[in-house]
Amino acid sequence: MSMSFAGTLPAALTLSATALLVLSTGAAAESFVEHAERATVLPAGTYAEPPADADPAADIAVAPADPDSFFEGWTGSFAFGMNGASGNTERFGLRAQFDARRETSKIVTSFGALYVYATDDGNKSEHRGELNARNDWKLGEDSRWRIYALGRAEYNEFKDWRWRVSAFAGVGYALIQNETTLFLPRVGIGGSREFGGTANDIVPELNLGWDFEHKFNENVKFFNVFDYYPSLKNFSDFRMETSAGLDVILSKENNLSLRLGVENRHDSTPEGAKKNDFTYFALIAYNF
């Protein structure tokens, strides 16, 4: 983009200053000069005639506007594939997963759903599902701080309980936030309650964890989510969950990707079951 200044550029200017820019289209705009040595200084009132083939849209990069409706601006995926596990049961089965995400200049909203079913020698060995929702409120466009709230409902036929609901709210800070990497530690407080088991009381808990993503290139992304839920009644009573994996784009034209991953769910008080449930999965995802 070619530009010139209507006015006088201070001789001592080396970094940045506010000035009236005359763009290659002949339009003027007040902006910041970050590379003064590349600018041409013209006397006040001088008009720079734009080239005949000047493209007005090429002069200014406009940030995309936020969606007008809550139902616009969503991205996500439907995934289906194989699920294997070791722990309370040894099996291979089916896994279906849905994820949706919407980000604006002020908030990040995400929804997720998971369903897992497996049999072992014809007998049902795993049957569980999960729904979750989370909202992050950004504290300013340039701020790395955010406030979050999340809710979750789980069903598991092979636990001491059948249903568990939980909710948390807290604060997060993006230690790394750029075009390729996000590392977002967070801390919150809330609680959970189990239904259909031996302990059906509300348990106040902390939520300590992080979200991590790194794009190796346009086609490959690594992800890792960690959550630690210690009971505020007894810190030796806790839950811990972690998942990690790779998303590999198979076809941009057909919106298909391969998702490979592992997850582990640890319960310090499993009530007769094993403390760890380790799961691995391979899914084909349709992205939207």
N, C-alpha and C positions, 0 to 999 in steps of 0.2 A: 504494500500500500504506500503510495506516495503522499506526502503531507508537507505543509508549510505553515509558518506561524504569522498571524497578523499581530504585530506588536514587537516588542523588544525582548530578546532572550537574555537573561542576566549572564554576564561573562563567567561568574563563579559557579553557574549551574553545572553539576556533574551527575547528580542522581535523579531527582525528580522535582517537578514543579507544576503548578497549575497554569495552563495556557489555553488560548483559543486556537483550536486546530482548524485548518482549512484542508478538507479531504480532497482526494483526487476527483471527486464528483463536483467539487465547488461548494459543498455544504460545510458549515462551520459548527464546531462542537467544543464545549469546554471539557478538558480532560487532563490527564496527567502525562507528563513527558518523562519517560523512563530511559530513553536513549537520545540525549540531547545532541550528541555528535552526529546523529543521522538526520537531523532536521535541517531544513533550509529556512533562514530568517528573512522575512520580507518586511518592507516598511509597512507601517499601519495603513490600512485602507487598500492594500494591494490584493487583487483577486487572482487566484491561480486557476487558469482555464483547465478544465478536466480534459483528459485524452478522449478522442472520439469513441474509443471502445471501452470506456470506463464502466465498471459494473458497480452500482451503488451498494449492492448486497455484499460485495467482497470487502468493503471497507470496515464494516463493524460486525463483530461476532456477538450475536444476541443470545443470551441465556434462555433456554426453553421456559415458557411460562408454566406455572402450576396448573394442574387439571382443574377445570371448572366444577366438576362433579366428583363425589367420593367414588363413584363407580367407574371413573376413567383413570388411566395411568397405571393399571395393574400389570405386573409381570409374574411369571411363575411356571409351574410344570405339573404334569400328571406323570407318575412313574409307576412301573409295574415290573416285577421280576422275581428272582429267587432270594430266599432268606434261609440262612443256616444258623445254628446256635449250639452252644454248649453251656452247661450250668445245671439248672433245675431239670432240664430235659435235653436230649440229644436228638436233633431232627433237621430235616430240610422241609421247606414250605414255601408259601407264596407271600409276597409283600406288595401292598399297594400304598402309594403315598401321594399326597397333594400338598403343594406349597404355593402361596401367593404373597406378593410383596408390592407395596406402593410407597414411593418416596416423593416428598415435596421439599420445598425450601424450609419447612417448619416441622414436619413430622415424618416418621417412618412407621408404617403399619404392616403387620405380617400375620398371616393365618396359616395353620397347618393341620393336616389330618393324616392319620396312619392306621392301617389295618394289617394284621399279621395272622395267618392261619397255617397250621402245620399238623401233619399226622406222622405217626411212627408205627409201622407194621399195621396200618389200618386204624389205629387208635388216635384220637385227637390228643396232640401233645403240646400244642400252643394255640392260644386264642386270645388276642388282646387288641385293643384299639386306643386311639388317643386323639383328642382335639385340643388345639392350643391357639391362643391369640396374644399378640403383644403390640404395644404402641410406645414409640419413643418420641418425646417432644424435644426438639433441638433448642438450645438456649442461645439463639442468635445464629445468623448465617455463617459467621466465621468462628463460632465457638465449638470447641471439642466436647463440651459438656452436654449431657442430655438427661432427662428424667424419663424413666420407663415404668410401665405397668404391664403385668402379664397374668393370664389366667390359663388354667389347664384342667382337663378332665380325662381320666384314664380308666380303662376297663381291662381287667386281667383275670381270666378264669383259673389261672394256676398260681395265684397268690393267696395269702390268708384272707385278703379282702377282695371284693369284687369291683368296687368303684373307689376312686380317690379323686378329690377335687383340691385344687390349690390356687392361691393367688398371692402375688407379691408386687411391691412397688419399691423403687429405689433410684439410684443415680449411676450413670456411667460416664466414663471419660475415654475418648479415643486417643490412646497413646500413639498409634500410627494411623494415619488417614490420608491416603493418596490414591492415585489412579489404579495402582496395582495391589495395595495391601490395606487391610483394615484390622486393627487389633483394639478391641473395645472391652476392657475390664469393667465390671459392674458390681455393685453391692446393694442389696435390698433387704426388706423385711416383710414378712407375711405369715402364712400358715397353710396347713393342709388338714384334711379330714378324710378318713377312710370309712367306707360303708360295707357292711356284710362280713366283717371280720371280728376278731376278738377285741380290738381296740378301736372304738369309734369316736374318740374324743377329738376335739380340735387341738392341733399341735402348733404352737407358735414357732416359727423357724426363720433363720436367716437365709438369704440367697446370695452366695458368692460365686462369681463365675466370669466367663469371658466369651466373646465371639471373635473368631479369627478367620480371615479369608486372604488368600494370596493368588493372584493370577500370574501364572508362569508365562502365558502368552494369550492370544485371543481365543484359543481353543481349550486350554487346560486350566482348571482352578482347583486349589486345595481349600478345604474347609475344616474347621474344628470348633466345636461348641462344648463348653464345660460348665457344669452347675453342681454346686455343693450346698446341701440343705441341712445344716446342723440344727437340732432342736434347742430352743431356748430354755427348755426345762432340764435338759441333760445333754451336754455337748457330745457325750459318747454315743448318743442316739442320733444317727445322721443317715442321709441318703446322698449318693453321689452318682452323677450321670455324665458320660462323655461320649461324643461321637466325632468321627473324623473320616475323611475320604476325598475322592477326586471326582470332579465333573469334567467329562471330556466330550466336546462337541463332535458328533459323528457327521452331521449334515446340517449346515446352516439353511440350505434351501428347504429342507423338510422339517426343520426345527427339532431335530433328534439329537439326544446326547446319551452317553453312558455314565452311570453313577456307580462307583465302587466305594464301599465303606465298611466301617466297623463301629460298633457301639457297645458300651458296657454300662449296666445298671447295677449299682451296689446298694445294698440295704444292710445296715449294721444289726438290725433286729428282724430277721426274716421269718421268725415264728415257725421254725422247723424246716424251712427251705434253705437252699444254698444262698450265700450272701451275694454272689455275683451271677449275673446273667450276661454272657458275652454273645454278641450277635454279629454276623457278617452278612453283607448283601451285595447283589449285583442287579442293577435296574436299568431298564431302557426308559428314558424320559422324553415326553413331548413337551416342548417349551412354548409358551405363549407370551 
